[in-house]
Amino acid sequence: MDRVELETRLREIIVSFMAVDEAKVTNSANLVDDLGLDSLDRLELLMKIEDSFSIHLPDEAAKQIVDFGSLVDCVAAALGPRVVP
């Protein structure tokens, strides 16, 4: 999987989970301010992503996720060599 495919899959998960317009899900879209996630939504979304990709997002890494771009970075790091730049 390359980074574009990863971004597409993550965008689809967010759009489905949050029922937001796909155009709003940009790299700089803040998960709270722009996409409307609250703390429970955030936790559920991260769990859904972990299940979808069969990965574990460490708590410290998950705390660094503030926007879509940092979410992609975190998931790419967890996937390791399964993501080609």
N, C-alpha and C positions, 0 to 999 in steps of 0.2 A: 504494500500500500504506500502511495506517496502522500505528501503533505496535503495536496489538493483534495485527494480522496478522503483523507482524514477530516479536513475542514467540512467537506460536503456531508459526511456521515454525522458529524457533531451538529452541524447546522440543522439537519433533518430531525435529529433527536430533540433539539431545543424547540424547534417549530412545532413538533408534534406534542411535546410535553407541556409547553407554555402557551400554545395556540397564539403565537405572535407572528407577525408578518416576516417572512424570510428576509426581506430587504433590510429589516432592522438589525439582523444578526451579522454585524460587521466585526472586523478584528478589534476595533476600539469600542464596541458596544459593551457598556458596563452591565453586568448581570443584574444588579439591583436597580440602578437608576434608569437604565434604558430598556431593560427587558422585564423588569418588575418581579424578579425573584425575591422572596423573603427567605428567612433562614431555613425554614422547613422545606420550601421548594428547592433551595440550593442543595440541601442534604439528599433529597429524593432524586434530584437530577444527577448528582455525582454517583449515587448508587446505581442508577439506571445506566450511566455511562460505564461504570465498572463492570456491570453485568453484560452489557452489549459488546465490550471489547475483551472480556475475560482478563481484566487487570485489577490491580489494587492501587489506589491513589493514596500515598502516605498522607497523614494528617498535616504534616508541615508543608508539604507541597500543595495540598488542597487549600490551605489558608492563603496561599499566594495568588489564588485565582480570583481576579477581580473583573476581568473582561473576557470576551470571546477569544481574543488572541492568546491570553495567558492560559486559558482552558486548553486550547489546542497545543500549546507548548508543554503543558503538564501531561496531557494524555500521550503526546509523542514521546516524551521522556519515559513514561511508564511502559510504552510499547517497545521502546528500545530499537533494536535492529529491524523490527517489523515495519518501521516507517522509513522510507527512503526520502531524503530531502528533495 
